[in-house]
Amino acid sequence: MYGQSDQDALMMKNNEFCTGLMYQQSGWDHYWEGSVKRDNQNIGTLKTQMVSYMGMYGITNKLNAFVTLPYVKISSNVGEWKEQQGVQDISAWLKYWIVDKKGKKGRFGLFGLAGISTPVTNYSIDMLPYSIGLGSTNLSGRIMADYQRGRWFATGSATYMLRSNVELDRNSYYTTQMQYTNEIRMPHATQWMLRAGYRYKGWIAEAIADNWTTQGGHDITRNNMPFVSNRMEATRLGANFKWEDGMVKGLSLLTGGSFTLTGRNIGQASTVYGGIVYLFHVSSKSSSSGSSKIK
């Protein structure tokens, strides 16, 4: 979603550090109960607000590290449920530039990524859709390919996520049958993403399509609350923009949005976001400025 992140083909050079804040807001008033699209007058419109800290560091020119930590607030305009808010899950990624091949007409890059995320607070996972997270510790592996010709580019990635079991604050629950335990087996998940657009120096304008699908789980039962181990699918389409402030070297502004086209057991959300990041060198020995990238 963001420039110079775990989701794009941009790399920082050795000893460069990029840090900043992002604000994101999404909302929905319709959702999919299994494959049936419906509304819920006990919820009305559900709104999620998130402020995320981001830190990105160039260990070498070909190895970067990323960390994010979001604060999430969820509320609705109808019903008796109290809004939920708090610090959610910390995420850390390593991105390695495996292949960098220049040709007569363009440049090809291949990247490998490994990531982990885990909750940092003891938030409730048993209050969906008001829960601020799903509570599992996740291990992710991603492969990403990027091709740029002139100022135009296309990037594709595929991710597999292993998710740990989670525990409820009660000793039984119902999915498709009664379970007399507080432990829930979470289905693993996959994600693919396609990004394409214009990229030149500090400017990026791109369209983004992605799909997130759990590898198992069950549907929300009729007129019931969502459950943490539900089968979940979402296909989204969006756009992302980044530009550098010419008056302040190293300062960049980010904005964008997305819309959920199809889904299963999730809300049909519209999302907008914006942020500000600043890139600087943490060592005077660094001899270059700017960021390494496919160009």
Secondary structure per residue as TSV (DSSP state, phi and psi in degrees):
chain	resnum	aa	ss	phi	psi
A	1	M	-	360.0	-33.7
A	2	Y	-	-112.1	151.4
A	3	G	S	-63.7	141.3
A	4	Q	S	54.3	66.8
A	5	S	S	-140.2	-171.4
A	6	D	T	-76.0	-3.0
A	7	Q	T	-110.4	0.0
A	8	D	S	-127.4	177.1
A	9	A	S	-99.8	26.8
A	10	L	E	-95.8	143.1
A	11	M	E	-129.1	144.8
A	12	M	-	-93.1	152.9
A	13	K	-	-82.1	170.1
A	14	N	T	-53.5	129.1
A	15	N	T	72.2	9.7
A	16	E	E	-84.5	141.0
A	17	F	E	-129.4	128.7
A	18	C	E	-120.2	130.4
A	19	T	E	-140.9	153.5
A	20	G	E	177.5	-175.1
A	21	L	E	-127.2	143.6
A	22	M	E	-124.1	141.8
A	23	Y	E	-116.2	132.2
A	24	Q	E	-133.2	139.8
A	25	Q	E	-135.9	133.0
A	26	S	E	-136.0	157.9
A	27	G	E	-155.2	153.5
A	28	W	E	-151.4	149.6
A	29	D	S	-123.8	-1.3
A	30	H	E	-129.6	149.4
A	31	Y	E	-147.4	169.2
A	32	W	E	-101.8	121.5
A	33	E	E	-98.3	95.5
A	34	G	T	67.1	-124.7
A	35	S	T	-98.4	-0.3
A	36	V	E	-91.0	122.6
A	37	K	E	-86.7	132.1
A	38	R	E	-154.7	173.6
A	39	D	E	-113.8	177.8
A	40	N	-	-145.0	109.1
A	41	Q	T	-74.4	-8.0
A	42	N	T	-81.3	-10.9
A	43	I	T	-113.1	-42.6
A	44	G	-	74.2	-120.5
A	45	T	S	-106.7	124.2
A	46	L	E	-93.9	130.2
A	47	K	E	-119.5	132.1
A	48	T	E	-117.6	126.6
A	49	Q	E	-118.1	139.2
A	50	M	E	-142.8	132.1
A	51	V	E	-115.3	124.2
A	52	S	E	-120.4	134.9
A	53	Y	E	-89.5	138.9
A	54	M	E	-127.3	137.2
A	55	G	E	-135.2	131.5
A	56	M	E	-135.5	132.9
A	57	Y	E	-134.6	136.3
A	58	G	E	-88.6	99.1
A	59	I	S	-66.1	-46.7
A	60	T	S	-138.9	-179.6
A	61	N	S	-65.4	-21.3
A	62	K	S	-114.1	0.2
A	63	L	E	-133.4	117.5
A	64	N	E	-120.1	152.0
A	65	A	E	-121.4	143.8
A	66	F	E	-133.9	145.1
A	67	V	E	-142.0	139.7
A	68	T	E	-135.0	147.3
A	69	L	E	-142.8	110.5
A	70	P	E	-99.8	149.6
A	71	Y	E	-110.9	125.7
A	72	V	E	-120.2	140.8
A	73	K	E	-132.1	129.3
A	74	I	E	-125.8	131.7
A	75	S	E	-150.1	165.9
A	76	S	E	-136.4	161.2
A	77	N	S	-94.5	1.0
A	78	V	S	-138.6	150.5
A	79	G	S	101.8	177.0
A	80	E	S	-103.7	-1.3
A	81	W	-	-69.9	135.6
A	82	K	-	-79.6	140.6
A	83	E	-	-59.3	147.7
A	84	Q	E	-115.3	140.4
A	85	Q	E	-154.3	155.8
A	86	G	E	159.0	174.2
A	87	V	E	-72.3	134.5
A	88	Q	-	-97.8	-113.3
A	89	D	E	-114.3	134.3
A	90	I	E	-84.3	138.2
A	91	S	E	-123.2	140.2
A	92	A	E	-135.7	138.4
A	93	W	E	-134.0	149.8
A	94	L	E	-117.5	133.1
A	95	K	E	-123.2	127.1
A	96	Y	E	-119.7	132.2
A	97	W	E	-85.7	100.4
A	98	I	E	-79.8	-48.4
A	99	V	E	-129.3	135.1
A	100	D	E	-136.8	100.3
A	101	K	E	-122.2	121.1
A	102	K	E	-98.1	134.1
A	103	G	-	-119.4	-176.3
A	104	K	S	-68.5	-31.2
A	105	K	S	-107.4	-14.4
A	106	G	-	-171.7	-170.3
A	107	R	E	-136.1	133.8
A	108	F	E	-115.5	135.7
A	109	G	E	-131.1	143.4
A	110	L	E	-126.4	133.0
A	111	F	E	-128.5	146.7
A	112	G	E	-121.5	139.0
A	113	L	E	-133.0	147.4
A	114	A	E	-133.9	137.0
A	115	G	E	-142.5	159.6
A	116	I	E	-141.4	142.9
A	117	S	E	-138.4	147.7
A	118	T	E	-156.1	147.2
A	119	P	E	-63.6	146.1
A	120	V	S	-112.5	-5.5
A	121	T	S	-132.9	162.9
A	122	N	-	-93.0	60.8
A	123	Y	-	-76.9	156.9
A	124	S	-	-78.1	133.7
A	125	I	S	-101.8	2.3
A	126	D	S	-105.0	27.7
A	127	M	S	-131.3	23.7
A	128	L	T	-57.4	140.4
A	129	P	T	-89.6	14.0
A	130	Y	S	-89.2	-12.7
A	131	S	-	-62.4	139.4
A	132	I	S	-81.6	-6.4
A	133	G	-	-167.3	178.2
A	134	L	-	-102.6	-7.5
A	135	G	-	82.0	-0.5
A	136	S	-	-91.4	155.1
A	137	T	-	-90.5	129.6
A	138	N	E	-121.6	135.8
A	139	L	E	-112.7	128.4
A	140	S	E	-126.2	143.6
A	141	G	E	-126.6	137.4
A	142	R	E	-139.0	141.2
A	143	I	E	-117.3	137.2
A	144	M	E	-137.4	133.2
A	145	A	E	-121.2	140.7
A	146	D	E	-136.9	136.9
A	147	Y	E	-131.4	130.4
A	148	Q	E	-126.6	131.6
A	149	R	E	-126.3	112.9
A	150	G	T	65.9	-124.6
A	151	R	T	-102.8	4.9
A	152	W	E	-105.8	144.6
A	153	F	E	-145.2	162.8
A	154	A	E	-142.1	137.1
A	155	T	E	-131.8	132.8
A	156	G	E	-127.5	142.3
A	157	S	E	-144.1	154.3
A	158	A	E	-135.7	136.1
A	159	T	E	-129.8	141.4
A	160	Y	E	-121.3	132.3
A	161	M	E	-120.8	122.8
A	162	L	E	-92.9	126.7
A	163	R	E	-117.5	133.6
A	164	S	-	-74.6	162.1
A	165	N	-	-65.8	156.6
A	166	V	E	-127.3	167.0
A	167	E	E	-127.8	140.7
A	168	L	-	-94.1	163.6
A	169	D	S	-91.3	37.9
A	170	R	S	-152.3	162.4
A	171	N	S	-103.0	13.3
A	172	S	-	-158.6	156.8
A	173	Y	E	-160.8	165.8
A	174	Y	E	-121.1	130.5
A	175	T	S	-114.0	-95.5
A	176	T	S	-99.1	-8.6
A	177	Q	S	-155.9	166.8
A	178	M	E	-71.3	135.5
A	179	Q	E	-121.7	119.3
A	180	Y	-	-97.3	69.3
A	181	T	S	-161.6	162.2
A	182	N	S	-100.4	-1.8
A	183	E	E	-94.7	135.7
A	184	I	E	-120.8	129.8
A	185	R	-	-84.4	119.5
A	186	M	-	-89.6	131.5
A	187	P	-	-68.8	143.4
A	188	H	-	-70.3	174.9
A	189	A	E	-144.1	156.8
A	190	T	E	-126.2	155.4
A	191	Q	E	-145.1	135.9
A	192	W	E	-121.3	152.5
A	193	M	E	-146.2	136.9
A	194	L	E	-121.5	132.3
A	195	R	E	-131.1	138.1
A	196	A	E	-152.2	142.9
A	197	G	E	166.6	-148.1
A	198	Y	E	-111.9	131.9
A	199	R	E	-143.2	120.1
A	200	Y	E	-151.0	118.2
A	201	K	T	51.5	-118.8
A	202	G	T	-92.0	10.4
A	203	W	E	-109.7	134.3
A	204	I	E	-139.7	132.9
A	205	A	E	-136.7	122.0
A	206	E	E	-147.1	150.7
A	207	A	E	-97.4	145.4
A	208	I	E	-133.0	132.1
A	209	A	E	-125.6	134.5
A	210	D	E	-147.7	159.2
A	211	N	E	-136.7	134.1
A	212	W	E	-123.0	125.4
A	213	T	E	-139.3	130.0
A	214	T	E	-80.0	148.7
A	215	Q	S	-95.6	65.2
A	216	G	S	130.4	-167.0
A	217	G	-	101.4	179.7
A	218	H	B	-131.1	160.7
A	219	D	-	-78.1	156.2
A	220	I	-	-61.8	130.1
A	221	T	-	-74.6	154.9
A	222	R	T	-55.1	128.1
A	223	N	T	59.5	27.5
A	224	N	-	-111.6	168.7
A	225	M	-	-74.3	153.4
A	226	P	-	-61.9	157.9
A	227	F	-	-127.5	150.1
A	228	V	T	-60.2	-29.5
A	229	S	T	-101.4	18.9
A	230	N	B	-57.1	151.2
A	231	R	-	-66.9	129.4
A	232	M	-	-132.3	133.7
A	233	E	E	-137.1	142.7
A	234	A	E	-151.0	128.8
A	235	T	E	-116.8	122.5
A	236	R	E	-124.3	152.7
A	237	L	E	-129.1	134.8
A	238	G	E	-155.8	-173.2
A	239	A	E	-142.6	151.0
A	240	N	E	-137.3	140.1
A	241	F	E	-135.2	139.9
A	242	K	E	-140.8	137.4
A	243	W	E	-147.2	147.2
A	244	E	E	-91.0	139.6
A	245	D	-	-76.9	116.6
A	246	G	S	-67.4	-21.6
A	247	M	S	-85.6	-25.7
A	248	V	S	-119.8	105.5
A	249	K	T	-62.7	129.2
A	250	G	T	95.2	-10.8
A	251	L	E	-92.1	130.6
A	252	S	E	-130.5	147.6
A	253	L	E	-113.8	141.8
A	254	L	E	-128.5	143.8
A	255	T	E	-157.1	163.3
A	256	G	E	169.1	-171.6
A	257	G	E	-171.1	170.4
A	258	S	E	-153.1	163.8
A	259	F	E	-139.0	136.5
A	260	T	E	-81.9	114.7
A	261	L	E	-79.7	-49.5
A	262	T	E	-139.3	157.1
A	263	G	E	-166.0	-179.4
A	264	R	E	-149.4	122.0
A	265	N	S	60.0	32.9
A	266	I	S	-141.3	167.7
A	267	G	B	-82.6	151.0
A	268	Q	-	-85.8	87.0
A	269	A	-	-92.7	143.7
A	270	S	E	-105.8	132.1
A	271	T	E	-129.1	137.6
A	272	V	E	-130.8	151.0
A	273	Y	E	-152.8	160.6
A	274	G	E	-158.7	157.7
A	275	G	E	-167.5	176.9
A	276	I	E	-139.7	134.2
A	277	V	E	-133.0	155.3
A	278	Y	E	-133.4	130.4
A	279	L	E	-111.6	132.3
A	280	F	E	-149.4	167.4
A	281	H	E	-90.9	136.1
A	282	V	S	-97.4	0.1
A	283	S	-	-138.4	133.1
A	284	S	T	-70.0	-11.7
A	285	K	T	-77.0	-15.8
A	286	S	-	-66.0	129.9
A	287	S	-	-104.8	2.8
A	288	S	-	-135.9	160.3
A	289	S	-	-124.4	171.4
A	290	G	S	81.7	-169.9
A	291	S	-	-123.4	144.4
A	292	S	E	-73.5	142.6
A	293	K	E	-162.4	162.0
A	294	I	-	-69.5	122.5
A	295	K	-	-152.6	360.0
